[in-house]
Amino acid sequence: MQCPICYGEMELVSDETITNVNRCGTCHGLHFELLNQKNLDDVAQHVHLDTGDDSLGDKYNEMVYVECPKYDMIMDQRSIDDPIKIRFELCIACHATFLDAGEFREYMSDEYHDKFRELLPEN
């Protein structure tokens, strides 16, 4: 799969407890094939998958038109503005989610977790 942000090659980074997560070898962004409110707590246990440096993720924060790798459509932009702005991409067709390097760790923190959950589809 090709990264929707930098077009680098993505690799599957799953284990026996989590599946369908890809990480870009170039920008270290994470692509979750299905991320929703229902499975967030299970996925939250895998913040170790977010290996990218926050400054690398910041480089791609201003990208507006990110195309879903599965569907030929632009992903929806969702964001949390307080205490700092973090934005991520969500495909409204398949509920795939793309998080820049460092964002998954940030969103799973106590400070953002509940706000992040509210921005995800219910199931």
N, CA, C and O atoms as a GROMACS GRO file, in nm:
protein
  492
    1MET      N    1   0.084  -0.117   0.000
    1MET     CA    2   0.000   0.000   0.000
    1MET      C    3   0.089   0.124   0.000
    1MET      O    4   0.197   0.125   0.060
    2GLN      N    5   0.043   0.227  -0.068
    2GLN     CA    6   0.116   0.353  -0.074
    2GLN      C    7   0.060   0.450   0.030
    2GLN      O    8  -0.061   0.460   0.048
    3CYS      N    9   0.148   0.521   0.098
    3CYS     CA   10   0.109   0.617   0.200
    3CYS      C   11   0.028   0.731   0.137
    3CYS      O   12   0.069   0.787   0.035
    4PRO      N   13  -0.087   0.766   0.197
    4PRO     CA   14  -0.168   0.874   0.142
    4PRO      C   15  -0.110   1.014   0.167
    4PRO      O   16  -0.159   1.112   0.110
    5ILE      N   17  -0.008   1.024   0.251
    5ILE     CA   18   0.051   1.153   0.285
    5ILE      C   19   0.177   1.181   0.204
    5ILE      O   20   0.187   1.285   0.138
    6CYS      N   21   0.273   1.088   0.210
    6CYS     CA   22   0.402   1.114   0.143
    6CYS      C   23   0.427   1.020   0.025
    6CYS      O   24   0.528   1.033  -0.044
    7TYR      N   25   0.336   0.926   0.002
    7TYR     CA   26   0.343   0.829  -0.106
    7TYR      C   27   0.455   0.727  -0.090
    7TYR      O   28   0.493   0.660  -0.186
    8GLY      N   29   0.510   0.717   0.032
    8GLY     CA   30   0.608   0.614   0.062
    8GLY      C   31   0.540   0.478   0.072
    8GLY      O   32   0.418   0.468   0.068
    9GLU      N   33   0.620   0.375   0.087
    9GLU     CA   34   0.568   0.239   0.098
    9GLU      C   35   0.524   0.212   0.243
    9GLU      O   36   0.598   0.241   0.337
   10MET      N   37   0.404   0.157   0.257
   10MET     CA   38   0.353   0.124   0.390
   10MET      C   39   0.371  -0.026   0.413
   10MET      O   40   0.360  -0.106   0.321
   11GLU      N   41   0.400  -0.061   0.540
   11GLU     CA   42   0.415  -0.201   0.575
   11GLU      C   43   0.318  -0.237   0.687
   11GLU      O   44   0.287  -0.155   0.773
   12LEU      N   45   0.270  -0.360   0.684
   12LEU     CA   46   0.180  -0.409   0.786
   12LEU      C   47   0.256  -0.423   0.917
   12LEU      O   48   0.363  -0.485   0.920
   13VAL      N   49   0.203  -0.367   1.026
   13VAL     CA   50   0.269  -0.373   1.156
   13VAL      C   51   0.174  -0.436   1.259
   13VAL      O   52   0.149  -0.378   1.365
   14SER      N   53   0.121  -0.550   1.226
   14SER     CA   54   0.025  -0.618   1.312
   14SER      C   55   0.092  -0.729   1.390
   14SER      O   56   0.199  -0.778   1.354
   15ASP      N   57   0.026  -0.769   1.497
   15ASP     CA   58   0.068  -0.887   1.571
   15ASP      C   59  -0.058  -0.968   1.603
   15ASP      O   60  -0.163  -0.944   1.543
   16GLU      N   61  -0.048  -1.061   1.696
   16GLU     CA   62  -0.162  -1.148   1.724
   16GLU      C   63  -0.279  -1.075   1.791
   16GLU      O   64  -0.390  -1.128   1.793
   17THR      N   65  -0.257  -0.956   1.844
   17THR     CA   66  -0.364  -0.885   1.914
   17THR      C   67  -0.422  -0.766   1.838
   17THR      O   68  -0.526  -0.712   1.876
   18ILE      N   69  -0.357  -0.725   1.731
   18ILE     CA   70  -0.408  -0.613   1.650
   18ILE      C   71  -0.378  -0.643   1.504
   18ILE      O   72  -0.270  -0.691   1.469
   19THR      N   73  -0.474  -0.613   1.418
   19THR     CA   74  -0.456  -0.640   1.276
   19THR      C   75  -0.491  -0.516   1.195
   19THR      O   76  -0.552  -0.422   1.246
   20ASN      N   77  -0.451  -0.518   1.071
   20ASN     CA   78  -0.488  -0.414   0.975
   20ASN      C   79  -0.438  -0.274   1.010
   20ASN      O   80  -0.510  -0.176   0.992
   21VAL      N   81  -0.315  -0.268   1.059
   21VAL     CA   82  -0.250  -0.139   1.082
   21VAL      C   83  -0.124  -0.137   0.997
   21VAL      O   84  -0.043  -0.230   1.002
   22ASN      N   85  -0.108  -0.030   0.919
   22ASN     CA   86   0.010  -0.013   0.834
   22ASN      C   87   0.085   0.111   0.876
   22ASN      O   88   0.025   0.211   0.916
   23ARG      N   89   0.219   0.105   0.867
   23ARG     CA   90   0.303   0.221   0.900
   23ARG      C   91   0.389   0.254   0.779
   23ARG      O   92   0.444   0.165   0.714
   24CYS      N   93   0.399   0.381   0.749
   24CYS     CA   94   0.481   0.428   0.637
   24CYS      C   95   0.629   0.423   0.676
   24CYS      O   96   0.667   0.470   0.784
   25GLY      N   97   0.709   0.367   0.589
   25GLY     CA   98   0.853   0.361   0.614
   25GLY      C   99   0.923   0.494   0.598
   25GLY      O  100   1.037   0.510   0.642
   26THR      N  101   0.856   0.591   0.536
   26THR     CA  102   0.915   0.723   0.513
   26THR      C  103   0.872   0.825   0.618
   26THR      O  104   0.957   0.882   0.686
   27CYS      N  105   0.741   0.849   0.630
   27CYS     CA  106   0.692   0.953   0.723
   27CYS      C  107   0.647   0.895   0.858
   27CYS      O  108   0.617   0.971   0.950
   28HIS      N  109   0.642   0.764   0.869
   28HIS     CA  110   0.604   0.692   0.992
   28HIS      C  111   0.460   0.717   1.036
   28HIS      O  112   0.425   0.693   1.151
   29GLY      N  113   0.376   0.764   0.943
   29GLY     CA  114   0.235   0.777   0.973
   29GLY      C  115   0.170   0.640   0.984
   29GLY      O  116   0.221   0.542   0.929
   30LEU      N  117   0.058   0.633   1.056
   30LEU     CA  118  -0.013   0.507   1.076
   30LEU      C  119  -0.147   0.511   1.005
   30LEU      O  120  -0.222   0.608   1.014
   31HIS      N  121  -0.176   0.404   0.934
   31HIS     CA  122  -0.304   0.386   0.866
   31HIS      C  123  -0.377   0.269   0.931
   31HIS      O  124  -0.331   0.155   0.926
   32PHE      N  125  -0.490   0.300   0.994
   32PHE     CA  126  -0.575   0.198   1.056
   32PHE      C  127  -0.688   0.168   0.959
   32PHE      O  128  -0.764   0.259   0.923
   33GLU      N  129  -0.700   0.043   0.914
   33GLU     CA  130  -0.806   0.011   0.818
   33GLU      C  131  -0.945   0.031   0.876
   33GLU      O  132  -1.038   0.061   0.802
   34LEU      N  133  -0.960   0.015   1.006
   34LEU     CA  134  -1.089   0.039   1.070
   34LEU      C  135  -1.062   0.086   1.213
   34LEU      O  136  -1.011   0.010   1.296
   35LEU      N  137  -1.096   0.210   1.240
   35LEU     CA  138  -1.080   0.265   1.374
   35LEU      C  139  -1.211   0.333   1.410
   35LEU      O  140  -1.255   0.425   1.341
   36ASN      N  141  -1.273   0.287   1.517
   36ASN     CA  142  -1.400   0.344   1.559
   36ASN      C  143  -1.409   0.350   1.711
   36ASN      O  144  -1.318   0.304   1.780
   37GLN      N  145  -1.517   0.406   1.762
   37GLN     CA  146  -1.533   0.419   1.906
   37GLN      C  147  -1.532   0.284   1.975
   37GLN      O  148  -1.482   0.271   2.086
   38LYS      N  149  -1.588   0.185   1.910
   38LYS     CA  150  -1.601   0.052   1.969
   38LYS      C  151  -1.465  -0.018   1.990
   38LYS      O  152  -1.445  -0.082   2.092
   39ASN      N  153  -1.374  -0.006   1.893
   39ASN     CA  154  -1.247  -0.077   1.906
   39ASN      C  155  -1.131   0.010   1.954
   39ASN      O  156  -1.017  -0.037   1.960
   40LEU      N  157  -1.157   0.135   1.989
   40LEU     CA  158  -1.049   0.225   2.029
   40LEU      C  159  -0.974   0.176   2.152
   40LEU      O  160  -0.851   0.185   2.156
   41ASP      N  161  -1.043   0.126   2.252
   41ASP     CA  162  -0.974   0.082   2.373
   41ASP      C  163  -0.880  -0.036   2.346
   41ASP      O  164  -0.773  -0.044   2.406
   42ASP      N  165  -0.918  -0.126   2.256
   42ASP     CA  166  -0.829  -0.237   2.219
   42ASP      C  167  -0.707  -0.185   2.144
   42ASP      O  168  -0.594  -0.230   2.168
   43VAL      N  169  -0.729  -0.092   2.053
   43VAL     CA  170  -0.621  -0.036   1.973
   43VAL      C  171  -0.529   0.051   2.060
   43VAL      O  172  -0.408   0.056   2.035
   44ALA      N  173  -0.585   0.117   2.160
   44ALA     CA  174  -0.508   0.209   2.245
   44ALA      C  175  -0.392   0.141   2.316
   44ALA      O  176  -0.296   0.208   2.356
   45GLN      N  177  -0.399   0.012   2.332
   45GLN     CA  178  -0.291  -0.063   2.398
   45GLN      C  179  -0.167  -0.078   2.310
   45GLN      O  180  -0.067  -0.133   2.354
   46HIS      N  181  -0.175  -0.027   2.188
   46HIS     CA  182  -0.066  -0.047   2.092
   46HIS      C  183   0.001   0.084   2.050
   46HIS      O  184   0.038   0.101   1.934
   47VAL      N  185   0.016   0.177   2.145
   47VAL     CA  186   0.081   0.304   2.111
   47VAL      C  187   0.225   0.284   2.067
   47VAL      O  188   0.284   0.372   2.004
   48HIS      N  189   0.284   0.168   2.101
   48HIS     CA  190   0.421   0.140   2.060
   48HIS      C  191   0.436   0.134   1.908
   48HIS      O  192   0.548   0.141   1.856
   49LEU      N  193   0.325   0.120   1.836
   49LEU     CA  194   0.330   0.119   1.690
   49LEU      C  195   0.364   0.256   1.632
   49LEU      O  196   0.412   0.267   1.520
   50ASP      N  197   0.340   0.360   1.710
   50ASP     CA  198   0.369   0.497   1.667
   50ASP      C  199   0.515   0.527   1.696
   50ASP      O  200   0.550   0.578   1.802
   51THR      N  201   0.601   0.495   1.600
   51THR     CA  202   0.746   0.506   1.619
   51THR      C  203   0.804   0.636   1.565
   51THR      O  204   0.923   0.663   1.585
   52GLY      N  205   0.724   0.715   1.499
   52GLY     CA  206   0.775   0.836   1.436
   52GLY      C  207   0.793   0.951   1.532
   52GLY      O  208   0.727   0.958   1.635
   53ASP      N  209   0.883   1.038   1.499
   53ASP     CA  210   0.910   1.158   1.576
   53ASP      C  211   0.800   1.261   1.552
   53ASP      O  212   0.756   1.279   1.438
   54ASP      N  213   0.756   1.328   1.658
   54ASP     CA  214   0.650   1.428   1.647
   54ASP      C  215   0.684   1.537   1.545
   54ASP      O  216   0.596   1.583   1.472
   55SER      N  217   0.809   1.578   1.538
   55SER     CA  218   0.847   1.684   1.445
   55SER      C  219   0.831   1.639   1.300
   55SER      O  220   0.802   1.721   1.213
   56LEU      N  221   0.850   1.511   1.274
   56LEU     CA  222   0.829   1.458   1.140
   56LEU      C  223   0.679   1.462   1.107
   56LEU      O  224   0.641   1.498   0.996
   57GLY      N  225   0.595   1.425   1.203
   57GLY     CA  226   0.451   1.432   1.183
   57GLY      C  227   0.403   1.573   1.162
   57GLY      O  228   0.314   1.597   1.080
   58ASP      N  229   0.461   1.668   1.234
   58ASP     CA  230   0.423   1.810   1.221
   58ASP      C  231   0.444   1.861   1.078
   58ASP      O  232   0.372   1.950   1.032
   59LYS      N  233   0.542   1.805   1.010
   59LYS     CA  234   0.573   1.846   0.873
   59LYS      C  235   0.454   1.827   0.780
   59LYS      O  236   0.440   1.900   0.681
   60TYR      N  237   0.367   1.730   0.810
   60TYR     CA  238   0.255   1.698   0.722
   60TYR      C  239   0.121   1.749   0.774
   60TYR      O  240   0.017   1.719   0.716
   61ASN      N  241   0.121   1.825   0.883
   61ASN     CA  242  -0.004   1.871   0.944
   61ASN      C  243  -0.089   1.960   0.855
   61ASN      O  244  -0.211   1.961   0.870
   62GLU      N  245  -0.030   2.032   0.765
   62GLU     CA  246  -0.106   2.126   0.684
   62GLU      C  247  -0.162   2.068   0.555
   62GLU      O  248  -0.227   2.138   0.478
   63MET      N  249  -0.138   1.939   0.532
   63MET     CA  250  -0.196   1.876   0.412
   63MET      C  251  -0.346   1.872   0.426
   63MET      O  252  -0.398   1.828   0.530
   64VAL      N  253  -0.417   1.916   0.325
   64VAL     CA  254  -0.563   1.924   0.332
   64VAL      C  255  -0.630   1.812   0.252
   64VAL      O  256  -0.729   1.756   0.299
   65TYR      N  257  -0.578   1.780   0.137
   65TYR     CA  258  -0.642   1.681   0.050
   65TYR      C  259  -0.564   1.549   0.057
   65TYR      O  260  -0.465   1.530  -0.012
   66VAL      N  261  -0.612   1.461   0.143
   66VAL     CA  262  -0.549   1.330   0.161
   66VAL      C  263  -0.646   1.226   0.108
   66VAL      O  264  -0.760   1.216   0.154
   67GLU      N  265  -0.601   1.148   0.010
   67GLU     CA  266  -0.688   1.050  -0.053
   67GLU      C  267  -0.681   0.915   0.018
   67GLU      O  268  -0.573   0.868   0.052
   68CYS      N  269  -0.796   0.854   0.040
   68CYS     CA  270  -0.802   0.722   0.102
   68CYS      C  271  -0.733   0.621   0.011
   68CYS      O  272  -0.762   0.617  -0.109
   69PRO      N  273  -0.641   0.540   0.065
   69PRO     CA  274  -0.572   0.441  -0.018
   69PRO      C  275  -0.665   0.331  -0.071
   69PRO      O  276  -0.633   0.265  -0.169
   70LYS      N  277  -0.778   0.313  -0.006
   70LYS     CA  278  -0.871   0.206  -0.045
   70LYS      C  279  -0.978   0.256  -0.142
   70LYS      O  280  -1.014   0.186  -0.237
   71TYR      N  281  -1.030   0.376  -0.118
   71TYR     CA  282  -1.135   0.434  -0.201
   71TYR      C  283  -1.078   0.555  -0.274
   71TYR      O  284  -0.985   0.620  -0.226
   72ASP      N  285  -1.133   0.585  -0.386
   72ASP     CA  286  -1.086   0.699  -0.465
   72ASP      C  287  -1.162   0.824  -0.421
   72ASP      O  288  -1.241   0.881  -0.496
   73MET      N  289  -1.136   0.866  -0.295
   73MET     CA  290  -1.204   0.984  -0.242
   73MET      C  291  -1.115   1.052  -0.138
   73MET      O  292  -1.029   0.989  -0.077
   74ILE      N  293  -1.138   1.180  -0.119
   74ILE     CA  294  -1.063   1.257  -0.020
   74ILE      C  295  -1.115   1.223   0.119
   74ILE      O  296  -1.236   1.218   0.142
   75MET      N  297  -1.023   1.200   0.212
   75MET     CA  298  -1.059   1.168   0.349
   75MET      C  299  -1.106   1.294   0.421
   75MET      O  300  -1.060   1.404   0.393
   76ASP      N  301  -1.198   1.275   0.514
   76ASP     CA  302  -1.252   1.384   0.596
   76ASP      C  303  -1.146   1.428   0.696
   76ASP      O  304  -1.071   1.345   0.748
   77GLN      N  305  -1.140   1.556   0.725
   77GLN     CA  306  -1.047   1.610   0.825
   77GLN      C  307  -1.121   1.622   0.958
   77GLN      O  308  -1.227   1.683   0.965
   78ARG      N  309  -1.065   1.564   1.063
   78ARG     CA  310  -1.121   1.576   1.197
   78ARG      C  311  -1.012   1.636   1.284
   78ARG      O  312  -0.894   1.608   1.264
   79SER      N  313  -1.051   1.720   1.381
   79SER     CA  314  -0.946   1.783   1.463
   79SER      C  315  -0.992   1.809   1.605
   79SER      O  316  -1.110   1.820   1.635
   80ILE      N  317  -0.893   1.818   1.691
   80ILE     CA  318  -0.907   1.861   1.830
   80ILE      C  319  -0.829   1.991   1.839
   80ILE      O  320  -0.712   1.996   1.799
   81ASP      N  321  -0.891   2.096   1.890
   81ASP     CA  322  -0.826   2.226   1.892
   81ASP      C  323  -0.772   2.268   2.028
   81ASP      O  324  -0.696   2.366   2.037
   82ASP      N  325  -0.809   2.195   2.134
   82ASP     CA  326  -0.770   2.238   2.267
   82ASP      C  327  -0.710   2.123   2.344
   82ASP      O  328  -0.773   2.017   2.347
   83PRO      N  329  -0.599   2.134   2.404
   83PRO     CA  330  -0.518   2.253   2.430
   83PRO      C  331  -0.430   2.292   2.311
   83PRO      O  332  -0.392   2.409   2.300
   84ILE      N  333  -0.396   2.198   2.223
   84ILE     CA  334  -0.328   2.235   2.099
   84ILE      C  335  -0.401   2.165   1.985
   84ILE      O  336  -0.472   2.067   2.007
   85LYS      N  337  -0.385   2.216   1.865
   85LYS     CA  338  -0.457   2.159   1.752
   85LYS      C  339  -0.385   2.035   1.699
   85LYS      O  340  -0.265   2.036   1.672
   86ILE      N  341  -0.464   1.928   1.686
   86ILE     CA  342  -0.417   1.807   1.621
   86ILE      C  343  -0.524   1.768   1.521
   86ILE      O  344  -0.643   1.768   1.553
   87ARG      N  345  -0.482   1.734   1.400
   87ARG     CA  346  -0.578   1.699   1.296
   87ARG      C  347  -0.543   1.562   1.239
   87ARG      O  348  -0.426   1.529   1.222
   88PHE      N  349  -0.648   1.484   1.209
   88PHE     CA  350  -0.625   1.354   1.147
   88PHE      C  351  -0.726   1.334   1.034
   88PHE      O  352  -0.822   1.410   1.021
   89GLU      N  353  -0.702   1.231   0.954
   89GLU     CA  354  -0.785   1.203   0.839
   89GLU      C  355  -0.867   1.076   0.862
   89GLU      O  356  -0.817   0.978   0.916
   90LEU      N  357  -0.994   1.081   0.821
   90LEU     CA  358  -1.086   0.969   0.836
   90LEU      C  359  -1.165   0.951   0.707
   90LEU      O  360  -1.224   1.047   0.657
   91CYS      N  361  -1.166   0.830   0.653
   91CYS     CA  362  -1.246   0.801   0.534
   91CYS      C  363  -1.388   0.772   0.579
   91CYS      O  364  -1.412   0.680   0.657
   92ILE      N  365  -1.483   0.849   0.530
   92ILE     CA  366  -1.622   0.830   0.572
   92ILE      C  367  -1.684   0.707   0.506
   92ILE      O  368  -1.789   0.661   0.549
   93ALA      N  369  -1.621   0.652   0.402
   93ALA     CA  370  -1.673   0.533   0.335
   93ALA      C  371  -1.633   0.405   0.407
   93ALA      O  372  -1.717   0.317   0.428
   94CYS      N  373  -1.506   0.393   0.446
   94CYS     CA  374  -1.458   0.266   0.504
   94CYS      C  375  -1.410   0.280   0.649
   94CYS      O  376  -1.373   0.181   0.711
   95HIS      N  377  -1.410   0.401   0.702
   95HIS     CA  378  -1.366   0.432   0.838
   95HIS      C  379  -1.218   0.405   0.861
   95HIS      O  380  -1.174   0.384   0.974
   96ALA      N  381  -1.141   0.407   0.753
   96ALA     CA  382  -0.996   0.403   0.768
   96ALA      C  383  -0.951   0.537   0.826
   96ALA      O  384  -1.010   0.641   0.797
   97THR      N  385  -0.847   0.533   0.907
   97THR     CA  386  -0.797   0.653   0.973
   97THR      C  387  -0.648   0.663   0.950
   97THR      O  388  -0.576   0.564   0.960
   98PHE      N  389  -0.600   0.784   0.919
   98PHE     CA  390  -0.457   0.807   0.904
   98PHE      C  391  -0.413   0.909   1.009
   98PHE      O  392  -0.472   1.016   1.022
   99LEU      N  393  -0.309   0.872   1.083
   99LEU     CA  394  -0.252   0.960   1.185
   99LEU      C  395  -0.106   0.984   1.152
   99LEU      O  396  -0.030   0.889   1.129
  100ASP      N  397  -0.065   1.110   1.150
  100ASP     CA  398   0.075   1.144   1.128
  100ASP      C  399   0.160   1.091   1.243
  100ASP      O  400   0.108   1.058   1.350
  101ALA      N  401   0.290   1.083   1.220
  101ALA     CA  402   0.382   1.037   1.324
  101ALA      C  403   0.362   1.116   1.452
  101ALA      O  404   0.357   1.239   1.450
  102GLY      N  405   0.349   1.046   1.564
  102GLY     CA  406   0.333   1.109   1.695
  102GLY      C  407   0.190   1.135   1.735
  102GLY      O  408   0.162   1.152   1.854
  103GLU      N  409   0.098   1.139   1.640
  103GLU     CA  410  -0.041   1.171   1.673
  103GLU      C  411  -0.111   1.059   1.752
  103GLU      O  412  -0.190   1.088   1.842
  104PHE      N  413  -0.084   0.935   1.719
  104PHE     CA  414  -0.149   0.826   1.791
  104PHE      C  415  -0.111   0.830   1.939
  104PHE      O  416  -0.197   0.814   2.026
  105ARG      N  417   0.016   0.850   1.968
  105ARG     CA  418   0.059   0.863   2.109
  105ARG      C  419  -0.011   0.980   2.176
  105ARG      O  420  -0.057   0.969   2.290
  106GLU      N  421  -0.020   1.091   2.104
  106GLU     CA  422  -0.084   1.211   2.159
  106GLU      C  423  -0.232   1.186   2.186
  106GLU      O  424  -0.282   1.219   2.294
  107TYR      N  425  -0.302   1.128   2.090
  107TYR     CA  426  -0.446   1.104   2.105
  107TYR      C  427  -0.477   1.002   2.214
  107TYR      O  428  -0.586   1.007   2.272
  108MET      N  429  -0.387   0.912   2.242
  108MET     CA  430  -0.413   0.812   2.345
  108MET      C  431  -0.380   0.862   2.486
  108MET      O  432  -0.406   0.793   2.584
  109SER      N  433  -0.324   0.981   2.496
  109SER     CA  434  -0.296   1.039   2.628
  109SER      C  435  -0.427   1.073   2.698
  109SER      O  436  -0.529   1.092   2.633
  110ASP      N  437  -0.423   1.079   2.830
  110ASP     CA  438  -0.542   1.111   2.908
  110ASP      C  439  -0.604   1.243   2.865
  110ASP      O  440  -0.726   1.262   2.871
  111GLU      N  441  -0.520   1.334   2.821
  111GLU     CA  442  -0.564   1.468   2.782
  111GLU      C  443  -0.654   1.468   2.659
  111GLU      O  444  -0.743   1.552   2.648
  112TYR      N  445  -0.632   1.375   2.565
  112TYR     CA  446  -0.703   1.375   2.438
  112TYR      C  447  -0.795   1.256   2.414
  112TYR      O  448  -0.883   1.264   2.328
  113HIS      N  449  -0.777   1.148   2.485
  113HIS     CA  450  -0.843   1.020   2.455
  113HIS      C  451  -0.994   1.035   2.435
  113HIS      O  452  -1.047   0.989   2.334
  114ASP      N  453  -1.064   1.098   2.528
  114ASP     CA  454  -1.209   1.108   2.518
  114ASP      C  455  -1.253   1.196   2.402
  114ASP      O  456  -1.352   1.167   2.335
  115LYS      N  457  -1.180   1.304   2.377
  115LYS     CA  458  -1.213   1.392   2.264
  115LYS      C  459  -1.191   1.319   2.132
  115LYS      O  460  -1.269   1.334   2.038
  116PHE      N  461  -1.084   1.240   2.126
  116PHE     CA  462  -1.055   1.163   2.005
  116PHE      C  463  -1.167   1.062   1.978
  116PHE      O  464  -1.212   1.049   1.865
  117ARG      N  465  -1.210   0.992   2.081
  117ARG     CA  466  -1.318   0.894   2.069
  117ARG      C  467  -1.443   0.958   2.007
  117ARG      O  468  -1.507   0.899   1.920
  118GLU      N  469  -1.477   1.077   2.051
  118GLU     CA  470  -1.597   1.146   2.002
  118GLU      C  471  -1.590   1.176   1.852
  118GLU      O  472  -1.694   1.187   1.787
  119LEU      N  473  -1.469   1.190   1.798
  119LEU     CA  474  -1.452   1.223   1.655
  119LEU      C  475  -1.455   1.100   1.565
  119LEU      O  476  -1.462   1.112   1.443
  120LEU      N  477  -1.450   0.981   1.626
  120LEU     CA  478  -1.450   0.857   1.548
  120LEU      C  479  -1.593   0.809   1.523
  120LEU      O  480  -1.684   0.844   1.599
  121PRO      N  481  -1.613   0.729   1.418
  121PRO     CA  482  -1.746   0.672   1.395
  121PRO      C  483  -1.782   0.577   1.510
  121PRO      O  484  -1.695   0.521   1.576
  122GLU      N  485  -1.912   0.561   1.534
  122GLU     CA  486  -1.956   0.473   1.644
  122GLU      C  487  -1.917   0.328   1.621
  122GLU      O  488  -1.871   0.262   1.714
  123ASN      N  489  -1.935   0.277   1.501
  123ASN     CA  490  -1.893   0.139   1.472
  123ASN      C  491  -1.866   0.121   1.325
  123ASN      O  492  -1.829   0.012   1.282
   0.00000   0.00000   0.00000
